Amino acid sequence: MIQSMTGFGKHVVQLPSKKITIELKSLNSKNLDINARLPQFYREKELELRKMIASALNRGKVDFSLYVEITGEETTAEVNKGVVRNYMDQLADIAKGDDIKLLEMALRMPDTLKTDKDDIDEEEYNAIKQAMDEALSKIVEFRNEEGKVLEKDFVARLKNLNELLEAVKAMDPERLATVRERLEKAVADLKVELDANRFEQELIYYLEKYDITEEKVRLANHLKYFETTLNSDDSNGKKLGFISQEIGREINTIGSKANYAPMQQLVVQMKDELEKIKEQMLNVL
C-alpha cells in the first residue's frame, strides 16, 4: 500500500501547570526537510525530537511546532514582555484586532516566556515525547488515508492505459495495411517499372521500421509491473516513478512509429493519462 507525503497530526497534553501542543504538517519533497518551531527553552531536545520525526516519516517537507500555554502557577517563568510586544506590533501590521486578541496570538509564539530553569523536567519531557508519538501516529494515519485516494486514482489511470493499449493492438493491422497501401499508391503514381520481388522486399523492410510489436509487449509488461509494485509491501514513489519513465518511453516510441493519425490520437490520450499519474506521483512517499 502506498503512503502520501501530505499529512497532519496534532496532540495536546495537559500538565499540572501548562498545556503542551505538538503539531506536525507535511507536504511532498524529494528528501526529508524538517522545519522545527519550538520555544528556546526546549531547543536542547530539538535533535532528539527531529530523530523521532525522521524515523516515522522518512521523507517530505515537515513543519513541526511545539506550543506551550501556561495554565497554572509557574513561579520559575515570566512573560518576556519585549518579545510579546514585538509580536503584537507585527501581528497588528498584518491583521486588525484588539489588544487582547493580539496578545492571545502573540503568547503562542516562540520565546514569549523566559525561565531560570536550567533543565527540562524529566516528567515534562516524557509527556512531550508521548505527545510527539501520538501526533506522529495521527499524521501517519492521515498519510495512509491520502495514500488510499492516490492508489484509487492510479488504478483508474492504469485501467485507462490498458484499454488504450488494447485499442492500439486492435488498430495495428489496419494501420499497417493503410501504410502499405499508401506506399504502393505512391510508387504507382511514379509510373515506373519495378521488379515485383525487389519491390516486395523493400516494402517489407520499410514496414518493419514501423513495427511496434516489441513496444506493445514491453508497455503491457511495464503496466503490469506498475500495478504489482503498487500493491507490494515495498511500494514507494521513487520506484513507481522509474516505472512511469519506462511506460512513457514505450508510449513515445509507439507514437513516433505510428505514422497513422487514428493511432497517434490514442497515443496522445495515453500520454495524458501518464502525465496525470506523474503529477500524483510527486505526493507518494
Backbone as CSV, one residue per row, in Angstrom:
resi,resn,N_x,N_y,N_z,CA_x,CA_y,CA_z,C_x,C_y,C_z
1,MET,0.844,-1.196,0.000,0.000,0.000,0.000,0.880,1.247,0.000
2,ILE,0.543,2.211,-0.825,1.330,3.439,-0.880,0.884,4.419,0.202
3,GLN,1.778,5.357,0.506,1.504,6.376,1.513,1.789,7.745,0.903
4,SER,0.901,8.689,1.164,1.099,10.044,0.678,2.093,10.773,1.572
5,MET,2.726,11.819,1.041,3.581,12.657,1.862,2.804,13.826,2.468
6,THR,1.534,13.966,2.104,0.692,15.023,2.651,0.012,14.518,3.920
7,GLY,0.140,15.255,5.009,-0.489,14.799,6.244,-0.516,15.863,7.318
8,PHE,-1.281,15.576,8.368,-1.384,16.483,9.511,-1.632,15.656,10.767
9,GLY,-0.929,16.003,11.823,-1.126,15.333,13.101,-0.965,16.314,14.250
10,LYS,-1.820,16.173,15.253,-1.777,17.099,16.392,-2.147,16.347,17.664
11,HIS,-1.436,16.691,18.738,-1.798,16.113,20.034,-1.515,17.131,21.131
12,VAL,-2.409,17.168,22.112,-2.296,18.097,23.233,-2.163,17.300,24.522
13,VAL,-1.201,17.673,25.352,-1.032,17.028,26.653,-1.151,18.089,27.752
14,GLN,-1.933,17.782,28.776,-2.171,18.733,29.863,-1.333,18.344,31.074
15,LEU,-0.437,19.231,31.474,0.366,19.044,32.673,-0.233,19.888,33.800
16,PRO,0.228,19.708,35.033,-0.360,20.467,36.154,-0.382,21.980,35.945
17,SER,0.671,22.538,35.313,0.719,23.997,35.199,0.801,24.509,33.772
18,LYS,0.774,23.612,32.791,0.880,24.058,31.401,0.245,23.062,30.447
19,LYS,-0.129,23.571,29.305,-0.666,22.730,28.235,0.331,22.751,27.078
20,ILE,0.748,21.574,26.635,1.734,21.464,25.555,1.064,20.874,24.321
21,THR,1.226,21.549,23.195,0.620,21.113,21.932,1.708,20.804,20.916
22,ILE,1.618,19.631,20.299,2.518,19.230,19.224,1.729,19.214,17.916
23,GLU,2.210,19.923,16.903,1.585,19.929,15.585,2.603,19.519,14.526
24,LEU,2.162,18.666,13.602,3.002,18.214,12.501,2.237,18.361,11.195
25,LYS,2.844,19.011,10.225,2.263,19.127,8.885,3.317,18.680,7.883
26,SER,2.909,17.955,6.848,3.889,17.505,5.859,3.354,17.657,4.449
27,LEU,4.265,17.970,3.528,3.976,18.068,2.101,5.045,17.279,1.342
28,ASN,4.883,17.182,0.035,5.824,16.391,-0.745,7.179,17.084,-0.886
29,SER,8.227,16.279,-0.909,9.591,16.758,-1.092,10.453,15.572,-1.519
30,LYS,11.536,15.846,-2.235,12.414,14.765,-2.677,13.111,14.100,-1.497
31,ASN,13.389,14.862,-0.450,14.069,14.327,0.727,13.305,14.721,1.987
32,LEU,13.852,14.386,3.136,13.242,14.798,4.400,13.756,16.184,4.762
33,ASP,12.826,17.113,4.915,13.165,18.505,5.236,12.294,18.930,6.417
34,ILE,12.895,19.018,7.598,12.143,19.324,8.825,12.373,20.769,9.229
35,ASN,11.289,21.515,9.356,11.332,22.887,9.844,10.746,22.895,11.256
36,ALA,11.605,23.075,12.268,11.174,22.991,13.667,10.930,24.372,14.244
37,ARG,9.836,24.482,14.969,9.471,25.750,15.601,9.082,25.444,17.052
38,LEU,9.944,25.774,17.989,9.667,25.487,19.386,10.338,26.525,20.274
39,PRO,9.838,26.738,21.494,10.410,27.747,22.391,11.881,27.469,22.674
40,GLN,12.629,28.534,22.952,14.063,28.425,23.181,14.390,27.444,24.305
41,PHE,13.542,27.392,25.314,13.792,26.540,26.472,13.889,25.061,26.092
42,TYR,13.208,24.676,24.992,13.174,23.263,24.599,14.160,22.930,23.481
43,ARG,14.994,23.896,23.091,15.913,23.694,21.973,16.896,22.557,22.220
44,GLU,17.245,22.328,23.461,18.221,21.273,23.756,17.693,19.890,23.373
45,LYS,16.383,19.751,23.238,15.782,18.471,22.883,15.399,18.400,21.404
46,GLU,15.714,19.446,20.655,15.278,19.509,19.261,15.838,18.352,18.427
47,LEU,17.118,18.045,18.603,17.739,16.987,17.805,17.059,15.645,18.035
48,GLU,16.779,15.339,19.296,16.113,14.064,19.605,14.703,14.024,19.018
49,LEU,13.988,15.149,19.085,12.635,15.203,18.520,12.674,15.075,16.997
50,ARG,13.705,15.670,16.382,13.868,15.533,14.929,14.090,14.073,14.543
51,LYS,14.881,13.355,15.345,15.132,11.945,15.064,13.849,11.128,15.140
52,MET,12.977,11.464,16.073,11.689,10.782,16.180,10.867,10.997,14.905
53,ILE,10.876,12.240,14.418,10.131,12.568,13.194,10.712,11.828,11.997
54,ALA,12.045,11.857,11.880,12.710,11.220,10.737,12.440,9.724,10.706
55,SER,12.428,9.107,11.868,12.209,7.663,11.942,10.802,7.276,11.499
56,ALA,9.830,8.147,11.770,8.432,7.815,11.464,8.002,8.245,10.078
57,LEU,8.551,9.357,9.551,8.021,9.939,8.313,8.913,9.732,7.085
58,ASN,10.198,9.477,7.270,11.120,9.118,6.177,11.385,10.227,5.159
59,ARG,10.322,10.781,4.589,10.515,11.753,3.502,9.388,12.768,3.513
60,GLY,9.674,13.968,2.996,8.662,15.011,2.906,9.131,16.303,3.556
61,LYS,8.448,17.390,3.245,8.718,18.685,3.895,7.818,18.769,5.122
62,VAL,8.414,18.732,6.301,7.665,18.622,7.551,7.803,19.901,8.372
63,ASP,6.690,20.469,8.764,6.667,21.601,9.692,6.293,21.063,11.074
64,PHE,7.197,21.217,12.022,6.991,20.726,13.386,6.899,21.917,14.334
65,SER,5.810,21.985,15.101,5.619,23.091,16.044,5.316,22.547,17.437
66,LEU,5.935,23.153,18.426,5.662,22.823,19.826,5.205,24.108,20.511
67,TYR,3.953,24.115,20.990,3.401,25.287,21.666,3.239,24.986,23.155
68,VAL,3.496,25.985,23.971,3.325,25.839,25.416,2.405,26.942,25.922
69,GLU,1.377,26.541,26.653,0.436,27.507,27.246,0.397,27.290,28.758
70,ILE,0.739,28.332,29.510,0.730,28.236,30.974,-0.714,28.268,31.465
71,THR,-1.090,27.255,32.242,-2.471,27.152,32.733,-2.554,27.246,34.252
72,GLY,-1.402,27.281,34.913,-1.398,27.374,36.376,-0.227,28.213,36.828
73,GLU,0.077,28.170,38.109,1.187,28.942,38.646,2.509,28.386,38.117
74,GLU,3.329,29.236,37.674,4.633,28.841,37.131,5.642,29.855,37.652
75,THR,6.112,29.631,38.882,6.959,30.615,39.550,8.329,30.765,38.894
76,THR,8.739,29.787,38.114,10.069,29.841,37.517,10.058,30.492,36.136
77,ALA,8.903,30.934,35.679,8.837,31.545,34.350,8.061,32.851,34.411
78,GLU,8.416,33.780,33.539,7.682,35.028,33.442,7.591,35.452,31.978
79,VAL,6.632,36.323,31.721,6.414,36.766,30.346,7.579,37.626,29.884
80,ASN,8.045,37.327,28.689,9.109,38.125,28.083,8.427,39.293,27.364
81,LYS,8.242,40.389,28.100,7.393,41.482,27.636,7.862,42.078,26.313
82,GLY,9.158,42.257,26.152,9.668,42.858,24.922,9.354,42.005,23.699
83,VAL,9.521,40.702,23.856,9.238,39.786,22.739,7.749,39.797,22.414
84,VAL,6.909,39.754,23.468,5.463,39.740,23.253,5.008,41.019,22.563
85,ARG,5.525,42.152,22.999,5.129,43.428,22.398,5.555,43.479,20.925
86,ASN,6.725,42.955,20.626,7.202,42.926,19.244,6.295,42.055,18.372
87,TYR,5.894,40.903,18.905,4.971,40.034,18.169,3.639,40.739,17.922
88,MET,3.115,41.437,18.948,1.832,42.129,18.818,1.903,43.219,17.755
89,ASP,3.023,43.945,17.710,3.192,45.000,16.710,3.209,44.407,15.301
90,GLN,3.898,43.291,15.128,3.966,42.654,13.812,2.602,42.114,13.382
91,LEU,1.889,41.520,14.340,0.559,40.987,14.035,-0.416,42.101,13.680
92,ALA,-0.298,43.233,14.368,-1.182,44.369,14.103,-0.986,44.910,12.695
93,ASP,0.243,44.782,12.166,0.508,45.235,10.800,-0.114,44.315,9.764
94,ILE,-0.362,43.067,10.161,-0.906,42.074,9.234,-2.426,42.019,9.268
95,ALA,-2.998,42.036,10.471,-4.453,41.899,10.599,-4.967,42.798,11.716
96,LYS,-6.201,43.234,11.553,-6.820,44.081,12.569,-7.291,43.213,13.743
97,GLY,-7.252,43.764,14.936,-7.725,43.037,16.105,-7.443,43.842,17.361
98,ASP,-8.230,43.593,18.416,-7.990,44.326,19.652,-6.755,43.755,20.352
99,ASP,-6.292,44.456,21.375,-5.050,44.070,22.054,-5.155,42.699,22.708
100,ILE,-6.313,42.368,23.229,-6.487,41.075,23.903,-6.291,39.933,22.899
101,LYS,-6.914,40.098,21.719,-6.798,39.059,20.686,-5.358,38.946,20.207
102,LEU,-4.723,40.097,19.999,-3.323,40.092,19.560,-2.416,39.469,20.618
103,LEU,-2.732,39.742,21.896,-1.944,39.179,22.987,-2.067,37.656,23.009
104,GLU,-3.291,37.148,22.820,-3.504,35.695,22.797,-2.682,35.039,21.684
105,MET,-2.664,35.684,20.533,-1.910,35.144,19.406,-0.407,35.225,19.670
106,ALA,0.026,36.355,20.237,1.454,36.560,20.477,2.004,35.559,21.485
107,LEU,1.217,35.228,22.496,1.681,34.315,23.537,1.889,32.883,23.036
108,ARG,1.365,32.591,21.834,1.567,31.269,21.259,2.870,31.185,20.451
109,MET,3.511,32.346,20.280,4.745,32.403,19.511,5.936,31.930,20.362
110,PRO,7.040,31.554,19.707,8.230,31.113,20.451,8.828,32.214,21.301
111,ASP,9.448,31.808,22.419,10.260,32.676,23.283,9.461,33.775,23.976
112,THR,8.150,33.567,24.155,7.360,34.579,24.861,7.490,34.423,26.380
113,LEU,8.065,33.309,26.807,8.326,33.104,28.229,9.817,32.972,28.451
114,LYS,10.306,33.535,29.533,11.698,33.338,29.920,11.711,32.658,31.282
115,THR,12.665,31.773,31.442,12.683,30.966,32.662,14.103,30.860,33.194
116,ASP,14.199,30.644,34.482,15.501,30.469,35.117,15.852,28.998,35.284
117,LYS,14.951,28.104,34.840,15.220,26.675,34.970,16.366,26.276,34.047
118,ASP,17.264,25.436,34.541,18.406,25.001,33.746,18.072,23.809,32.861
119,ASP,17.262,22.913,33.343,16.952,21.677,32.620,15.444,21.459,32.549
120,ILE,15.042,20.759,31.493,13.640,20.391,31.366,13.334,19.267,32.339
121,ASP,12.245,19.416,33.041,11.821,18.391,33.976,11.610,17.066,33.237
122,GLU,12.116,15.959,33.795,12.048,14.650,33.130,10.600,14.226,32.872
123,GLU,9.737,14.451,33.843,8.327,14.090,33.677,7.693,14.898,32.542
124,GLU,8.053,16.173,32.466,7.528,17.037,31.410,8.012,16.567,30.035
125,TYR,9.299,16.218,29.944,9.834,15.787,28.652,9.250,14.442,28.216
126,ASN,9.014,13.570,29.160,8.355,12.297,28.828,6.961,12.544,28.271
127,ALA,6.275,13.542,28.831,4.949,13.899,28.327,5.051,14.461,26.911
128,ILE,6.108,15.245,26.638,6.316,15.792,25.293,6.569,14.669,24.286
129,LYS,7.399,13.692,24.682,7.685,12.563,23.794,6.415,11.736,23.525
130,GLN,5.595,11.596,24.550,4.332,10.873,24.362,3.424,11.636,23.397
131,ALA,3.381,12.963,23.561,2.579,13.787,22.652,3.109,13.693,21.226
132,MET,4.435,13.653,21.090,5.038,13.516,19.769,4.650,12.171,19.134
133,ASP,4.713,11.098,19.930,4.322,9.778,19.418,2.871,9.783,18.937
134,GLU,2.003,10.425,19.690,0.586,10.487,19.317,0.392,11.302,18.042
135,ALA,1.083,12.436,17.955,0.973,13.286,16.762,1.528,12.566,15.535
136,LEU,2.631,11.840,15.692,3.206,11.077,14.590,2.260,9.970,14.143
137,SER,1.627,9.328,15.113,0.664,8.276,14.779,-0.486,8.836,13.946
138,LYS,-0.940,10.029,14.307,-2.056,10.649,13.596,-1.654,11.093,12.189
139,ILE,-0.431,11.635,12.043,-0.021,12.092,10.716,0.230,10.901,9.794
140,VAL,0.735,9.793,10.349,0.920,8.578,9.542,-0.431,8.032,9.092
141,GLU,-1.412,8.053,9.993,-2.771,7.616,9.636,-3.341,8.501,8.530
142,PHE,-3.121,9.804,8.655,-3.568,10.755,7.631,-2.911,10.435,6.292
143,ARG,-1.608,10.188,6.320,-0.872,9.858,5.100,-1.383,8.564,4.465
144,ASN,-1.709,7.596,5.309,-2.235,6.334,4.781,-3.575,6.534,4.083
145,GLU,-4.427,7.366,4.668,-5.734,7.632,4.058,-5.565,8.364,2.730
146,GLU,-4.643,9.337,2.704,-4.362,10.034,1.447,-3.779,9.078,0.413
147,GLY,-2.986,8.114,0.894,-2.412,7.116,0.005,-3.478,6.259,-0.663
148,LYS,-4.536,5.946,0.069,-5.637,5.163,-0.500,-6.317,5.923,-1.641
149,VAL,-6.455,7.232,-1.470,-7.057,8.062,-2.520,-6.171,8.057,-3.760
150,LEU,-4.849,8.210,-3.549,-3.917,8.184,-4.670,-3.935,6.826,-5.370
151,GLU,-3.962,5.768,-4.581,-3.959,4.420,-5.156,-5.203,4.194,-6.023
152,LYS,-6.331,4.659,-5.552,-7.568,4.529,-6.324,-7.448,5.245,-7.663
153,ASP,-6.824,6.426,-7.649,-6.637,7.184,-8.888,-5.671,6.466,-9.826
154,PHE,-4.588,5.919,-9.271,-3.622,5.192,-10.105,-4.260,3.980,-10.769
155,VAL,-5.071,3.264,-10.018,-5.739,2.074,-10.571,-6.639,2.465,-11.737
156,ALA,-7.355,3.580,-11.588,-8.228,4.056,-12.672,-7.411,4.448,-13.901
157,ARG,-6.268,5.124,-13.674,-5.411,5.531,-14.795,-4.807,4.319,-15.496
158,LEU,-4.408,3.324,-14.714,-3.857,2.103,-15.306,-4.896,1.392,-16.161
159,LYS,-6.122,1.372,-15.673,-7.205,0.751,-16.438,-7.377,1.450,-17.779
160,ASN,-7.346,2.768,-17.747,-7.484,3.540,-18.991,-6.321,3.265,-19.947
161,LEU,-5.108,3.187,-19.398,-3.943,2.922,-20.237,-4.010,1.534,-20.867
162,ASN,-4.449,0.553,-20.104,-4.585,-0.810,-20.643,-5.650,-0.868,-21.735
163,GLU,-6.739,-0.142,-21.536,-7.795,-0.106,-22.550,-7.294,0.577,-23.825
164,LEU,-6.520,1.640,-23.675,-5.961,2.326,-24.840,-4.943,1.441,-25.561
165,LEU,-4.176,0.672,-24.787,-3.213,-0.252,-25.398,-3.936,-1.325,-26.200
166,GLU,-5.045,-1.828,-25.666,-5.831,-2.819,-26.408,-6.391,-2.222,-27.699
167,ALA,-6.755,-0.942,-27.640,-7.245,-0.275,-28.851,-6.124,-0.135,-29.883
168,VAL,-4.910,0.123,-29.407,-3.749,0.200,-30.301,-3.500,-1.153,-30.960
169,LYS,-3.571,-2.217,-30.161,-3.359,-3.563,-30.700,-4.408,-3.897,-31.769
170,ALA,-5.655,-3.554,-31.493,-6.734,-3.858,-32.438,-6.592,-3.043,-33.724
171,MET,-6.037,-1.852,-33.607,-5.898,-0.965,-34.758,-4.657,-1.266,-35.597
172,ASP,-3.694,-1.968,-35.019,-2.405,-2.142,-35.679,-2.479,-2.788,-37.075
173,PRO,-3.237,-3.884,-37.270,-3.315,-4.466,-38.620,-3.857,-3.474,-39.650
174,GLU,-4.868,-2.723,-39.257,-5.444,-1.716,-40.161,-4.408,-0.637,-40.484
175,ARG,-3.633,-0.249,-39.463,-2.591,0.762,-39.671,-1.564,0.293,-40.693
176,LEU,-1.056,-0.933,-40.514,-0.046,-1.447,-41.424,-0.583,-1.585,-42.850
177,ALA,-1.844,-2.007,-42.957,-2.460,-2.147,-44.283,-2.570,-0.777,-44.950
178,THR,-2.917,0.231,-44.168,-3.049,1.585,-44.709,-1.695,2.132,-45.151
179,VAL,-0.666,1.892,-44.317,0.678,2.352,-44.676,1.151,1.662,-45.952
180,ARG,0.896,0.350,-46.033,1.301,-0.404,-47.230,0.590,0.139,-48.466
181,GLU,-0.715,0.374,-48.339,-1.497,0.887,-49.471,-0.985,2.265,-49.899
182,ARG,-0.618,3.074,-48.911,-0.130,4.406,-49.211,1.197,4.344,-49.983
183,LEU,2.069,3.423,-49.595,3.354,3.275,-50.275,3.176,2.745,-51.701
184,GLU,2.292,1.765,-51.844,2.045,1.204,-53.183,1.475,2.264,-54.112
185,LYS,0.587,3.089,-53.607,-0.003,4.151,-54.421,1.061,5.186,-54.808
186,ALA,1.952,5.485,-53.869,2.996,6.459,-54.150,3.912,5.973,-55.273
187,VAL,4.238,4.666,-55.241,5.082,4.093,-56.287,4.341,4.061,-57.615
188,ALA,3.054,3.691,-57.573,2.248,3.633,-58.798,2.159,5.006,-59.450
189,ASP,2.077,6.051,-58.635,1.980,7.407,-59.176,3.259,7.817,-59.902
190,LEU,4.361,7.144,-59.557,5.615,7.462,-60.242,5.631,6.948,-61.682
191,LYS,4.773,5.940,-61.966,4.627,5.355,-63.295,5.970,4.856,-63.849
192,VAL,6.627,4.050,-62.990,7.885,3.425,-63.420,7.777,1.915,-63.260
193,GLU,8.548,1.185,-64.057,8.544,-0.270,-63.983,9.480,-0.720,-62.858
194,LEU,8.959,-1.598,-61.992,9.748,-2.105,-60.875,9.692,-3.620,-60.848
195,ASP,10.776,-4.221,-60.381,10.783,-5.662,-60.166,9.879,-5.983,-58.978
196,ALA,8.887,-6.818,-59.212,7.879,-7.111,-58.188,8.501,-7.698,-56.930
197,ASN,9.410,-8.643,-57.088,10.028,-9.279,-55.923,10.872,-8.288,-55.137
198,ARG,11.657,-7.490,-55.863,12.511,-6.500,-55.199,11.663,-5.457,-54.466
199,PHE,10.587,-5.048,-55.131,9.699,-4.065,-54.504,9.085,-4.633,-53.226
200,GLU,8.679,-5.908,-53.246,8.063,-6.537,-52.078,9.069,-6.610,-50.927
201,GLN,10.330,-6.934,-51.261,11.362,-6.992,-50.228,11.594,-5.617,-49.596
202,GLU,11.667,-4.607,-50.430,11.869,-3.248,-49.926,10.683,-2.783,-49.092
203,LEU,9.499,-3.186,-49.526,8.278,-2.812,-48.807,8.256,-3.450,-47.425
204,ILE,8.620,-4.731,-47.377,8.653,-5.433,-46.093,9.678,-4.783,-45.163
205,TYR,10.855,-4.462,-45.695,11.898,-3.800,-44.903,11.394,-2.463,-44.362
206,TYR,10.699,-1.724,-45.201,10.180,-0.416,-44.808,9.121,-0.560,-43.723
207,LEU,8.231,-1.543,-43.896,7.162,-1.748,-42.915,7.713,-2.224,-41.576
208,GLU,8.815,-2.956,-41.592,9.411,-3.432,-40.338,9.872,-2.266,-39.477
209,LYS,10.245,-1.168,-40.118,10.672,0.013,-39.372,9.505,0.635,-38.604
210,TYR,8.289,0.329,-39.039,7.094,0.846,-38.369,6.454,-0.199,-37.451
211,ASP,7.094,-1.345,-37.316,6.534,-2.412,-36.480,6.630,-2.020,-34.998
212,ILE,5.544,-2.190,-34.260,5.514,-1.801,-32.842,5.225,-2.998,-31.937
213,THR,5.490,-4.202,-32.430,5.200,-5.399,-31.639,5.954,-5.391,-30.318
214,GLU,7.254,-5.097,-30.354,8.050,-5.097,-29.129,7.580,-4.012,-28.162
215,GLU,7.246,-2.870,-28.691,6.783,-1.770,-27.836,5.468,-2.121,-27.145
216,LYS,4.584,-2.794,-27.860,3.302,-3.185,-27.263,3.518,-4.183,-26.134
217,VAL,4.435,-5.142,-26.346,4.724,-6.147,-25.317,5.367,-5.496,-24.096
218,ARG,6.367,-4.647,-24.346,7.051,-4.003,-23.224,6.118,-3.076,-22.451
219,LEU,5.267,-2.345,-23.159,4.333,-1.446,-22.483,3.369,-2.235,-21.601
220,ALA,2.869,-3.345,-22.109,1.962,-4.194,-21.312,2.673,-4.696,-20.061
221,ASN,3.950,-5.079,-20.209,4.726,-5.570,-19.061,4.964,-4.464,-18.036
222,HIS,5.275,-3.268,-18.517,5.510,-2.141,-17.600,4.233,-1.779,-16.828
223,LEU,3.102,-1.809,-17.497,1.833,-1.504,-16.826,1.529,-2.553,-15.757
224,LYS,1.821,-3.807,-16.075,1.603,-4.882,-15.105,2.546,-4.735,-13.925
225,TYR,3.801,-4.380,-14.213,4.794,-4.201,-13.151,4.420,-3.030,-12.240
226,PHE,3.887,-1.960,-12.832,3.432,-0.811,-12.042,2.331,-1.255,-11.076
227,GLU,1.374,-2.015,-11.585,0.262,-2.481,-10.747,0.756,-3.396,-9.638
228,THR,1.685,-4.307,-9.975,2.233,-5.218,-8.974,2.987,-4.456,-7.888
229,THR,3.789,-3.493,-8.303,4.562,-2.693,-7.359,3.643,-1.854,-6.476
230,LEU,2.579,-1.351,-7.060,1.611,-0.534,-6.320,1.025,-1.318,-5.154
231,ASN,0.848,-2.623,-5.338,0.221,-3.467,-4.315,1.231,-4.176,-3.424
232,SER,2.527,-3.925,-3.635,3.555,-4.626,-2.856,3.872,-3.891,-1.566
233,ASP,4.544,-4.594,-0.648,4.895,-4.006,0.645,5.979,-2.940,0.522
234,ASP,6.827,-3.066,-0.494,7.928,-2.107,-0.645,7.622,-1.013,-1.662
235,SER,6.330,-0.802,-1.903,5.943,0.223,-2.865,6.370,1.596,-2.378
236,ASN,6.949,2.410,-3.296,7.334,3.775,-2.939,7.318,4.652,-4.181
237,GLY,7.270,5.948,-3.964,7.120,6.889,-5.061,8.283,6.869,-6.040
238,LYS,9.511,6.703,-5.525,10.674,6.705,-6.415,10.645,5.501,-7.359
239,LYS,10.321,4.337,-6.827,10.283,3.129,-7.655,9.180,3.235,-8.702
240,LEU,8.013,3.689,-8.292,6.909,3.860,-9.236,7.258,4.925,-10.283
241,GLY,8.031,5.921,-9.863,8.459,6.953,-10.801,9.345,6.391,-11.895
242,PHE,10.247,5.485,-11.524,11.129,4.864,-12.520,10.315,4.048,-13.525
243,ILE,9.318,3.323,-13.017,8.480,2.519,-13.909,7.684,3.434,-14.847
244,SER,7.230,4.558,-14.327,6.486,5.518,-15.152,7.339,6.033,-16.305
245,GLN,8.620,6.234,-16.044,9.522,6.686,-17.105,9.606,5.649,-18.222
246,GLU,9.656,4.369,-17.847,9.713,3.304,-18.850,8.405,3.234,-19.642
247,ILE,7.297,3.426,-18.955,5.994,3.447,-19.638,5.979,4.576,-20.664
248,GLY,6.446,5.738,-20.257,6.479,6.893,-21.163,7.373,6.664,-22.363
249,ARG,8.483,5.974,-22.147,9.412,5.701,-23.257,8.736,4.845,-24.339
250,GLU,7.988,3.819,-23.922,7.316,2.942,-24.891,6.173,3.674,-25.606
251,ILE,5.443,4.498,-24.871,4.357,5.268,-25.484,4.914,6.222,-26.537
252,ASN,6.020,6.884,-26.216,6.637,7.807,-27.170,7.107,7.085,-28.430
253,THR,7.677,5.897,-28.247,8.161,5.140,-29.410,7.004,4.712,-30.305
254,ILE,5.916,4.268,-29.683,4.732,3.904,-30.467,4.243,5.104,-31.263
255,GLY,4.235,6.263,-30.632,3.788,7.476,-31.315,4.675,7.849,-32.487
256,SER,5.992,7.683,-32.315,6.915,8.052,-33.390,6.863,7.072,-34.556
257,LYS,6.477,5.822,-34.274,6.412,4.806,-35.324,5.027,4.700,-35.968
258,ALA,4.033,5.262,-35.347,2.648,5.028,-35.775,2.420,5.390,-37.241
259,ASN,2.765,6.607,-37.611,2.566,7.063,-38.990,1.120,6.858,-39.440
260,TYR,0.217,7.036,-38.463,-1.198,6.775,-38.730,-2.003,7.615,-37.737
261,ALA,-2.742,8.589,-38.247,-3.415,9.585,-37.391,-4.303,8.986,-36.306
262,PRO,-5.164,7.998,-36.611,-6.018,7.436,-35.549,-5.220,6.846,-34.393
263,MET,-4.100,6.183,-34.697,-3.274,5.619,-33.622,-2.560,6.714,-32.851
264,GLN,-2.135,7.748,-33.530,-1.470,8.857,-32.846,-2.427,9.570,-31.888
265,GLN,-3.700,9.560,-32.218,-4.703,10.119,-31.310,-4.796,9.288,-30.029
266,LEU,-4.702,7.976,-30.167,-4.692,7.102,-28.993,-3.442,7.353,-28.151
267,VAL,-2.320,7.565,-28.818,-1.065,7.836,-28.116,-1.169,9.134,-27.310
268,VAL,-1.801,10.137,-27.874,-1.995,11.406,-27.150,-2.806,11.165,-25.871
269,GLN,-3.844,10.349,-25.961,-4.651,10.025,-24.782,-3.821,9.273,-23.748
270,MET,-2.967,8.361,-24.220,-2.111,7.617,-23.293,-1.138,8.555,-22.583
271,LYS,-0.584,9.509,-23.311,0.334,10.475,-22.712,-0.376,11.316,-21.656
272,ASP,-1.616,11.661,-21.929,-2.401,12.455,-20.982,-2.630,11.684,-19.678
273,GLU,-2.979,10.401,-19.797,-3.189,9.568,-18.613,-1.887,9.420,-17.824
274,LEU,-0.784,9.209,-18.527,0.507,9.039,-17.857,0.931,10.328,-17.166
275,GLU,0.665,11.461,-17.787,1.035,12.744,-17.178,0.294,12.955,-15.864
276,LYS,-0.964,12.540,-15.812,-1.736,12.657,-14.570,-1.175,11.742,-13.491
277,ILE,-0.697,10.564,-13.898,-0.046,9.663,-12.947,1.218,10.304,-12.383
278,LYS,2.015,10.902,-13.252,3.269,11.526,-12.825,3.019,12.700,-11.875
279,GLU,1.957,13.443,-12.130,1.625,14.577,-11.259,1.301,14.087,-9.843
280,GLN,0.501,13.036,-9.772,0.126,12.479,-8.470,1.310,11.777,-7.812
281,MET,2.235,11.265,-8.626,3.382,10.535,-8.107,4.247,11.408,-7.219
282,LEU,4.217,12.709,-7.448,5.021,13.630,-6.636,4.624,13.602,-5.160
283,ASN,3.387,13.151,-4.876,2.908,13.121,-3.490,3.136,11.777,-2.800
284,VAL,3.644,10.786,-3.550,3.789,9.439,-2.985,5.105,9.327,-2.227
285,LEU,5.034,8.796,-1.028,6.223,8.609,-0.191,7.204,7.641,-0.843
